[in-house]
Amino acid sequence: MKNPLSFLVRKQVYQKVEQIDGIEFKFKKNPLSKCIRILLKDTNEVLVTMPKRASFKCAKDFALKNLDEIKTIINNREQKNYFLDGIEFRTKEEFRKYLRKKAKEFLPKRLEAIAQQFGYKYNKVALKFMKSRWGSCSFKNNINLNISLVTLENELIDYVLLHELVHTVEKNHGEAFWSRLLLNMPDARVRRRALKSRKVI
């Protein structure tokens, strides 16, 4: 009988991690790859994928050839400063830590206040960093809020919170949803247009 974990075992054999000039490089063989590729992640970790038949030496040589460019990208990232509430943050990690603390102190209380104001009920609220959404509401009325909301103006934060609260009653963006949202917030469409011009951090 074929071992169902054999694929996972083979996949692990093809992994290799190496520190090059203080940068962590992870080498990975991918049967679907046709050439060697380099991906620089947000954590400054470098992933090098290669065809199954390629050697690790060949992949490392390719990485070394592009080392100067990789260092430049990482240096530019580290030099980028973040500003909020009159505070300058030297690293993205410090900035995100501050956002998390601020969101925890503000968003749940504000959500509850708006829910009580308009008579909505929800189950749980969770705060997390999301790549493309400001918020979401599940069918069980669990509300997820993007921690990055606290970088927005209060008017836009309130729009997102009320938007998700309306979803506890109306699960789609149909006519009933917009009728209810506009009844609670007459300028909701104006706030929605303003929100579209803002990028999720």
Disulfide bonds with the S-S distance in Angstrom:
none
